[in-house]
């Protein structure tokens, strides 16, 4: 998919979360990312999709989640958009702070930031857009395509 | 693969053999229900064997934290057994590895309960 963009429009369901995760895993594999990186990318997409479905769209059947995969310039860029009330990144508590360590939620964005090279959260007029970037390390990504 | 749990008793300790994925939805609910059922029977020494758990998301991590706190609040103990590398790494980066009592050997883990 070098230079191409793939976009999925999904319902606000847990099945969509699984589908987004599987698509991320498949695309990262096709691009030749290492096994560890594939796990990181697919988990970041899962966490972002959960946020979109659960916290953004709140399972509203009238709202959609859009997941886009773009492989350009040696990076995989994944954008996940919801149509929810918007997420203020500044209000996300630090899950590593001692007072939050035993919280039962609130680790999703932290894991996404841990697994991806660059994460941008953009509150928009009609929802939230989160952009996840994973750079090619060691020339692995694209190797499979180049060999075909 | 969805989450499956089977339970067994060893020297007064209830061991939960978990397999599959602990994720938002069914996986987390299965674990929550299993812990609740064990506690309702008066069993408060719980060893959660995660040796066959190949995937856990932030919701699953939250469910483990919830289980740990629930058992502790009822005067019990919950320990984790046989973490896969993925789960181990997740607990490390979330700083929860030192919160949980993590064991590698089942017999030693059973003996470690007070």
Interface residues (C-beta under 8 A of the other chain):
Chain A: X14 X17 X39 X43 X46 X47 X50 X54 X95 X96 X101 X102 X103 X104 X105 X107 X108 X110 X111 X114
Chain B: X23 X24 X25 X57 X58 X59 X61 X62 X63 X65 X66 X68 X69 X86 X90 X93 X94 X95 X96 X99
